[in-house]
């Protein structure tokens, strides 16, 4: 309608003209018009209290031309990438032709990789003798010993406090809290 008459319309004008000229029911004109506005096929603007609608063929033509130019640019870029990849494939195939020498080298490489894995497994078997691992174990043991002695000191402090505060015997405290009689610091 807007294309055909190349004019600007208000909603009430379109609601009158559309049923006569295009066979659209007057109840659905507003929905269809809003759908066209949402799709960018019809322009709208509010001037004062009225909404005006228009669509000129030149706008659609320009939109199609822009889209065509975009697609042509993308197509050209894709072709360039394709050509570059094909050149790269050809270049990477140079020196990789299937020859007896290449097959022998691939076989030797596989054997060396398998040997490497076997040697790694053997090294892992003797890991416990590694000086770095032993030193790490010593440090871990030292930290654990200090922590155990700190907790033992805490237990002795609490036992001493309980004896002074409540007058309990040491053996009764040990029995009540499950503290072994031979509890002592680790040397």
C-alpha positions as CSV (number, residue, x, y, z in Angstrom):
1,X,0.0,0.0,0.0
2,X,2.7,2.4,1.0
3,X,4.9,1.3,-1.9
4,X,2.1,1.7,-4.4
5,X,1.0,5.2,-3.5
6,X,4.4,6.5,-2.3
7,X,2.8,8.6,0.4
8,X,2.7,9.0,4.2
9,X,-0.3,7.6,6.1
10,X,-1.8,7.6,9.5
11,X,-3.1,4.4,11.1
12,X,-6.7,5.4,10.6
13,X,-6.1,6.0,6.9
14,X,-4.5,2.6,6.5
15,X,-7.3,0.9,8.3
16,X,-9.7,2.4,5.8
17,X,-7.7,1.8,2.6
18,X,-6.2,-1.7,3.3
19,X,-9.5,-3.7,3.5
20,X,-10.7,-2.2,0.1
21,X,-7.5,-2.3,-1.9
22,X,-5.6,-5.3,-0.4
23,X,-8.4,-7.4,1.1
24,X,-7.0,-7.3,4.6
25,X,-9.6,-7.4,7.4
26,X,-9.7,-4.1,9.3
27,X,-9.2,-6.0,12.6
28,X,-5.8,-7.3,11.6
29,X,-4.4,-4.2,9.9
30,X,-2.8,-2.9,13.1
31,X,-1.1,-6.2,13.8
32,X,0.2,-6.6,10.2
33,X,1.4,-3.0,10.2
34,X,3.3,-3.5,13.5
35,X,4.9,-6.6,12.1
36,X,6.1,-4.7,9.0
37,X,7.5,-2.0,11.3
38,X,9.3,-4.6,13.4
39,X,10.7,-6.2,10.3
40,X,12.0,-2.8,9.1
41,X,9.8,-2.9,5.9
42,X,7.7,0.1,7.0
43,X,9.0,3.2,8.7
44,X,7.0,5.0,11.5
45,X,7.4,8.2,13.4
46,X,5.3,10.0,16.0
47,X,4.6,13.6,15.2
48,X,2.6,15.4,17.8
49,X,-0.2,13.0,18.8
50,X,-0.3,11.1,15.5
51,X,1.7,8.2,14.2
52,X,2.7,8.3,10.6
53,X,3.7,5.3,8.5
54,X,5.5,5.2,5.1
55,X,7.6,2.8,2.9
56,X,9.3,3.9,-0.2
57,X,10.6,1.5,-2.8
58,X,14.0,3.2,-2.9
59,X,14.7,2.2,0.8
60,X,14.0,-1.5,0.1
61,X,16.2,-1.3,-3.0
62,X,19.1,0.4,-1.1
63,X,18.7,-2.2,1.8
64,X,19.0,-5.1,-0.8
65,X,22.0,-3.5,-2.5
66,X,23.8,-3.1,0.9
67,X,23.0,-6.7,1.8
68,X,24.2,-7.9,-1.7
69,X,27.4,-5.9,-1.3
70,X,27.9,-7.4,2.2
71,X,27.4,-10.9,0.9
72,X,29.7,-10.3,-2.1
73,X,32.4,-9.1,0.3
74,X,32.0,-12.1,2.5
75,X,32.1,-14.4,-0.5
76,X,35.3,-12.8,-1.7
77,X,36.9,-13.1,1.7
78,X,35.9,-16.7,1.9
79,X,37.3,-17.4,-1.5
80,X,40.6,-15.8,-0.4
81,X,40.7,-17.9,2.7
82,X,39.9,-21.1,0.7
83,X,42.8,-20.3,-1.7
84,X,45.2,-19.6,1.1
85,X,44.3,-22.9,2.8
86,X,44.7,-24.8,-0.4
87,X,48.1,-23.3,-0.9
88,X,49.0,-24.1,2.7
89,X,47.9,-27.7,2.1
90,X,50.0,-28.0,-1.0
91,X,53.0,-26.5,0.8
92,X,52.6,-28.8,3.8
93,X,52.5,-31.9,1.5
94,X,55.9,-31.0,0.0
95,X,58.4,-33.4,1.6
96,X,55.7,-35.7,2.9
97,X,55.2,-37.8,-0.1
98,X,54.8,-41.5,0.7
99,X,58.2,-43.0,0.1
100,X,60.0,-46.0,1.5
101,X,62.3,-43.7,3.5
102,X,59.4,-41.8,5.0
103,X,57.6,-45.0,6.0
104,X,60.8,-46.3,7.6
105,X,61.2,-43.0,9.6
106,X,57.6,-43.1,10.7
107,X,58.1,-46.6,11.9
108,X,61.3,-45.6,13.7
109,X,59.6,-42.7,15.4
110,X,56.8,-44.9,16.7
111,X,59.4,-47.3,18.1
112,X,61.2,-44.5,19.8
113,X,58.0,-43.1,21.3
114,X,57.2,-46.5,22.7
115,X,60.7,-46.8,24.2
116,X,60.3,-43.4,25.7
117,X,57.1,-44.5,27.4
118,X,58.8,-47.6,28.8
119,X,61.7,-45.6,30.2
120,X,59.2,-43.1,31.8
121,X,57.5,-46.1,33.5
122,X,60.8,-47.4,34.7
123,X,61.7,-44.0,36.1
124,X,58.4,-43.8,37.9
125,X,59.2,-47.2,39.6
126,X,62.3,-45.7,41.2
127,X,60.8,-42.4,42.0
128,X,60.9,-43.1,45.8
129,X,64.7,-43.0,45.5
130,X,64.8,-39.6,43.9
131,X,66.6,-37.1,46.1
132,X,64.0,-34.4,45.5
133,X,61.2,-36.8,46.5
134,X,63.1,-37.8,49.6
135,X,63.7,-34.2,50.6
136,X,60.1,-33.4,50.1
137,X,59.1,-36.4,52.3
138,X,61.5,-35.1,55.0
139,X,60.0,-31.6,54.9
140,X,56.5,-33.1,55.1
141,X,57.5,-35.3,58.0
142,X,59.0,-32.4,59.9
143,X,55.8,-30.3,59.5
144,X,53.7,-33.3,60.7
145,X,56.0,-33.8,63.7
146,X,55.8,-30.1,64.7
147,X,52.0,-30.2,64.4
148,X,51.8,-33.4,66.5
149,X,54.0,-31.9,69.2
150,X,51.9,-28.7,69.2
151,X,48.7,-30.7,69.8
152,X,50.4,-32.7,72.5
153,X,51.5,-29.4,74.2
154,X,47.8,-28.2,73.9
155,X,46.6,-31.4,75.6
156,X,49.1,-31.0,78.5
157,X,48.0,-27.3,78.9
158,X,44.3,-28.2,79.1
159,X,45.1,-31.1,81.5
160,X,47.1,-28.6,83.7
161,X,44.3,-26.1,83.6
162,X,41.6,-28.7,84.5
163,X,43.7,-29.9,87.5
164,X,44.1,-26.3,88.8
165,X,40.5,-25.2,88.1
166,X,38.6,-28.3,89.1
167,X,41.0,-30.3,91.2
168,X,40.8,-33.4,89.1
169,X,43.4,-36.1,89.2
170,X,45.4,-36.6,86.0
171,X,44.4,-40.2,85.7
172,X,40.7,-39.3,85.9
173,X,41.2,-36.7,83.1
174,X,43.0,-39.2,80.9
175,X,40.3,-41.8,81.4
176,X,37.4,-39.4,80.8
177,X,38.8,-38.0,77.6
178,X,40.5,-41.2,76.3
179,X,44.0,-39.8,76.6
180,X,46.6,-42.6,76.6
181,X,48.8,-42.8,79.8
182,X,52.0,-42.9,77.7
183,X,51.2,-39.7,75.7
184,X,54.4,-37.7,75.2
185,X,56.2,-35.5,72.6
186,X,57.6,-37.0,69.4
187,X,61.4,-36.8,69.2
